[in-house]
Amino acid sequence: MNLWQYLKAESSLLAQEPGYGGLLQRVESLAEREKRAPDEVILSLLSQALEAQRSSDSAHQHWEALSPREKQVTALVCAGLTGRQAAARLVVSPETVKTHMRHILRKFNLGSRRELRAELDGWDLSEWGDAG
């Protein structure tokens, strides 16, 4: 029995779980649109989900490596503030913010503020951005 056959056999159990109603039909529809076997689509979706989780775990580890002040700077930069605006909010010099940004980008293994914003997109950093 392949993965698709197994899921179809278990679909009555899935249908009872909140959020899973119609899941198999959506997978089947996607497989038809992409002209791929349902098993292949399921494995691709699982692979993408696992990669997203790994990436999220990695970002969380990088976040935990930041000092409290670096977290504040990160939150302000992710909120769209410039270095000067973040410095004014935190009552530090713009050079201090630049130094923090170098450390933050190094800890995240990123090259720019834009990449940092993309990495943390969707995160709620409000508790850090309000501090100062």
C-alpha positions in Angstrom: 0.0 0.0 0.0 1.5 3.3 -1.0 1.2 6.6 1.0 -1.8 7.9 -1.1 -3.7 4.6 -0.7 -3.0 4.6 3.1 -4.2 8.2 3.5 -7.3 7.5 1.5 -8.0 4.5 3.6 -7.6 6.6 6.7 -9.5 9.6 5.3 -12.5 8.9 7.6 -10.2 9.5 10.6 -8.7 12.6 9.0 -12.2 14.0 8.3 -13.0 13.9 12.0 -9.9 16.0 12.9 -10.4 19.8 12.9 -8.7 21.5 10.0 -8.3 18.3 7.9 -11.7 18.2 6.2 -11.2 18.2 2.5 -7.4 17.8 2.8 -7.2 14.7 0.7 -9.4 16.3 -2.0 -7.1 19.4 -2.0 -4.0 17.1 -2.4 -5.7 15.2 -5.2 -6.7 18.4 -7.0 -3.1 19.8 -6.6 -1.7 16.5 -8.0 -4.0 16.7 -11.0 -3.1 20.4 -11.7 0.6 19.6 -11.5 0.2 16.3 -13.4 2.0 14.5 -10.6 1.1 11.4 -8.6 -0.5 12.2 -5.2 2.3 10.4 -3.4 4.8 12.7 -5.1 2.8 15.8 -4.1 2.5 14.6 -0.5 6.2 13.9 -0.2 7.0 17.3 -1.7 4.7 19.1 0.7 6.1 17.2 3.6 9.6 18.1 2.5 8.7 21.7 2.2 7.1 21.7 5.6 10.1 20.1 7.2 12.4 22.6 5.6 10.3 25.5 6.8 10.4 24.0 10.3 14.1 23.6 10.2 14.5 27.2 9.0 12.2 28.4 11.8 14.2 26.4 14.3 17.4 27.9 13.0 16.1 31.4 13.2 14.9 30.8 16.7 18.4 29.6 17.7 20.0 32.7 16.1 17.4 34.9 18.0 18.3 33.3 21.3 22.0 34.0 20.7 21.3 37.8 20.6 21.8 40.0 23.6 18.7 41.8 25.0 20.0 45.1 23.3 20.5 43.3 20.0 17.0 42.0 20.2 15.7 45.5 20.7 17.7 46.7 17.7 16.5 43.8 15.6 12.9 44.5 16.5 13.2 48.2 15.6 15.0 47.4 12.3 12.3 44.8 11.5 9.7 47.4 12.2 11.2 49.6 9.5 13.2 52.1 11.6 16.4 53.5 10.2 19.6 53.2 12.2 19.3 56.8 13.3 15.7 56.3 14.3 16.5 53.2 16.3 19.4 55.0 18.0 17.1 57.9 19.0 14.5 55.4 20.3 17.2 53.6 22.4 19.1 56.7 23.4 22.4 55.5 21.9 24.6 56.7 19.1 23.9 55.6 15.5 27.4 54.1 15.6 26.3 51.8 18.5 23.3 50.7 16.4 25.7 50.0 13.5 27.8 47.9 15.7 24.8 46.0 17.0 23.6 45.4 13.4 27.0 44.0 12.4 26.8 41.5 15.4 23.1 40.7 14.6 23.8 40.0 11.0 26.8 37.9 11.8 24.9 35.8 14.4 22.1 35.2 11.8 24.7 34.6 9.0 23.0 37.2 6.9 24.3 40.0 4.7 21.7 42.8 5.0 18.8 44.2 7.0 16.5 43.2 4.2 17.5 39.6 4.7 17.0 39.9 8.4 13.5 41.3 7.9 12.7 38.4 5.5 14.1 35.9 8.0 11.9 37.2 10.8 8.9 38.1 8.7 5.8 37.2 10.7 7.5 37.2 14.1 5.9 39.3 16.8 8.8 41.4 18.1 6.6 44.1 19.6 7.7 43.4 23.2 11.3 44.2 22.1 10.5 47.1 19.9 8.7 48.9 22.6 11.5 48.6 25.1 14.1 51.3 25.4 
